[in-house]
């Protein structure tokens, strides 16, 4: 009988998986309301930092968004790719090609239109509040109880700001509101409490609050980064 060489047995039976190749990492949890991985730009490219601000996925992408569901993949006709539509993965773009990556930064799926399914319509949630302009200034009204524009008591926030924008979020009773005052941007709530101080040149009106409970801010109108609701930068 011919014996199998020892070196072949070792090669085929002993295999270690490095932490880099694991789908999930043991990431520090400092703030339970924040994502474990946060997109961050460095030298013109995006990567991801953990809640300590340390890069876990090195910056190499033109676009990087929060780890979140992709409904096109979740409803894909190709059952094998549906798992890549879950919130365990994030969408990134490099060299005009879009991928889904896992928490270790490994590209696990390259987008293919043939795999796209139809997103199921989500239940519409009626917003309670809206911006209202009076004499060139912005305020907030609660639509169901606003009757008389001449009565200050009918306003949730009496018009006093240069600009207001209600951000998309899950809690319609307490939305976050991007506001401009004295030519600077900040964030307030519907009780006119300042959440983010008025110190920024711009705050993006995007889905960062809904997806990651964070705000994308800039102090020069060019370089953007994320801050949490305590104005801590990442």
C-alpha positions in Angstrom: 0.0 0.0 0.0 1.2 3.5 -0.8 1.3 5.9 2.0 0.0 9.5 1.6 2.9 11.9 2.2 2.7 13.6 5.6 3.1 17.1 4.0 -0.1 16.6 1.9 -2.1 15.6 4.9 -1.0 18.7 6.8 -1.8 20.9 3.9 -5.4 19.6 3.4 -6.5 19.1 7.0 -5.0 22.0 8.9 -6.4 25.3 8.0 -6.7 28.4 10.2 -8.9 31.3 9.5 -7.4 34.7 10.2 -9.4 37.4 11.9 -9.3 39.4 8.7 -11.4 36.7 6.8 -14.1 36.3 9.5 -17.5 37.7 8.6 -17.9 39.4 12.0 -15.5 41.0 14.4 -15.6 41.5 18.1 -16.1 45.3 17.9 -16.2 47.5 21.0 -19.7 48.8 22.0 -19.5 52.2 23.7 -22.8 53.7 22.6 -25.6 51.2 22.0 -27.4 53.8 19.7 -24.5 54.0 17.2 -23.4 51.6 14.5 -20.4 49.4 15.4 -18.7 50.5 12.2 -18.8 54.1 11.0 -17.8 55.4 7.6 -14.8 57.8 7.7 -12.9 59.6 5.0 -9.1 59.9 5.0 -6.9 61.3 2.3 -9.9 61.4 -0.1 -11.0 57.8 0.5 -13.5 56.1 2.7 -13.0 53.3 5.2 -14.7 52.4 8.5 -13.8 53.1 12.1 -15.1 51.4 15.2 -16.7 53.4 18.1 -13.2 54.2 19.4 -12.4 55.9 16.2 -9.9 53.3 15.1 -9.8 52.2 11.5 -11.1 48.6 11.1 -11.6 48.7 7.4 -8.8 50.8 5.7 -9.9 53.7 3.5 -9.9 52.7 -0.2 -13.4 53.4 -1.4 -14.9 56.3 -3.3 -18.2 55.7 -1.5 -19.0 53.9 1.7 -22.3 53.9 3.5 -23.6 52.5 6.8 -24.1 48.7 7.3 -27.7 48.5 6.4 -30.3 46.4 4.5 -30.4 46.5 0.7 -34.0 45.7 -0.3 -33.1 44.9 -3.9 -30.8 42.1 -2.8 -33.2 40.9 0.0 -35.8 40.3 -2.6 -33.4 39.0 -5.3 -34.6 36.2 -7.6 -31.2 34.7 -6.9 -31.6 33.0 -3.5 -27.9 32.7 -3.0 -27.3 36.5 -2.9 -30.3 37.4 -0.6 -28.1 37.1 2.5 -25.9 40.0 1.2 -28.9 42.3 1.5 -29.1 42.0 5.3 -27.8 44.6 7.7 -24.6 42.6 8.3 -23.2 44.0 5.1 -22.5 47.5 3.7 -22.4 49.0 0.2 -19.1 50.5 -1.1 -17.8 51.7 -4.4 -14.3 51.5 -5.9 -13.3 52.2 -9.5 -17.0 52.7 -10.4 -17.8 49.2 -9.2 -20.2 48.6 -6.3 -19.7 45.8 -3.7 -21.2 44.5 -0.5 -18.6 44.0 2.2 -18.8 42.2 5.6 -17.6 43.6 8.9 -14.1 42.4 8.3 -13.9 44.5 5.1 -14.0 41.5 2.7 -15.8 42.1 -0.6 -18.3 39.3 -0.6 -20.6 40.4 -3.5 -20.3 42.5 -6.7 -23.5 44.1 -7.7 -25.2 42.6 -10.7 -28.5 44.1 -12.1 -29.7 40.6 -12.9 -29.8 39.9 -9.1 -32.0 42.9 -8.3 -35.4 42.2 -6.9 -38.3 44.6 -6.4 -38.3 46.4 -3.1 -41.5 45.8 -1.1 -43.4 49.1 -0.5 -42.9 50.2 3.1 -45.7 51.5 5.2 -46.0 55.2 5.0 -45.7 57.1 8.3 -47.4 60.5 8.3 -45.1 63.2 9.6 -46.4 65.2 12.6 -44.4 68.3 12.0 -43.4 70.5 9.1 -41.4 73.7 8.5 -43.3 76.9 8.2 -42.0 80.3 6.8 -43.2 83.6 8.3 -41.7 86.9 7.3 -38.6 85.1 5.9 -37.9 83.1 9.0 -38.4 79.3 9.5 -40.4 77.7 12.3 -42.1 74.4 13.0 -45.8 73.6 13.2 -47.7 70.5 14.1 -50.0 70.2 11.1 -53.1 68.8 13.0 -53.3 71.7 15.4 -52.1 74.7 13.4 -54.9 77.1 12.7 -53.9 80.7 12.9 -50.6 82.0 11.6 -51.1 85.2 13.5 -51.3 83.4 16.9 -47.8 82.5 18.2 -49.4 79.8 20.4 -50.2 77.7 17.3 -46.5 77.2 16.5 -44.4 74.4 17.8 -41.4 76.6 17.3 -42.1 80.2 16.4 -40.3 81.3 13.2 -36.8 82.5 14.1 -34.3 80.5 12.0 -32.7 81.2 8.6 -33.5 77.6 7.6 -35.0 74.4 8.9 -35.1 70.9 7.6 -36.8 67.9 9.4 -34.6 64.8 9.0 -36.0 61.4 8.2 -36.2 59.2 11.2 -38.1 56.4 13.0 -39.6 58.6 15.7 -42.0 61.1 14.1 -42.9 62.5 17.5 -39.4 63.6 18.2 -37.6 64.3 14.9 -34.2 65.8 14.6 -34.2 69.2 12.8 -31.3 70.7 10.9 -31.3 74.5 11.5 -29.4 77.6 10.5 -28.9 80.5 12.8 -26.4 83.4 12.4 -25.1 81.7 9.2 -24.1 78.5 11.1 -25.8 75.1 11.1 -26.8 73.0 14.1 -29.5 70.5 15.1 -32.5 71.1 17.3 -35.5 69.1 18.4 -39.2 70.0 18.3 -38.9 71.6 21.8 -36.3 74.0 20.4 -33.6 72.3 22.4 -30.1 72.5 20.8 -28.8 69.0 20.1 -25.8 70.0 18.0 -24.4 73.5 18.5 -24.5 76.1 15.8 -20.8 75.8 14.8 -20.9 74.1 11.3 -20.8 75.5 7.8 -23.1 72.7 6.7 -25.0 69.6 7.9 -26.1 67.2 5.2 -29.8 66.6 4.8 -29.5 62.8 4.2 -30.4 59.5 5.8 -27.5 59.4 8.3 -29.8 60.0 11.2 -32.2 57.3 10.2 -29.5 54.8 9.3 -26.9 55.5 12.0 -28.2 58.0 14.5 -25.5 60.3 13.4 -25.1 63.7 11.6 -22.8 64.3 8.6 -21.2 67.7 9.3 -18.5 70.0 7.9 -16.8 73.1 9.2 -15.5 74.2 5.8 -18.2 73.0 3.4 -15.7 70.5 1.9 -14.6 68.0 4.4 -17.4 66.1 6.0 -17.4 63.7 9.0 -19.9 62.2 11.4 -20.8 63.3 14.9 -23.2 61.6 17.3 -26.0 63.4 19.2 -23.5 64.5 21.8 -21.5 66.2 19.1 -18.7 63.7 19.4 -16.7 63.4 16.1 -15.7 60.2 14.4 
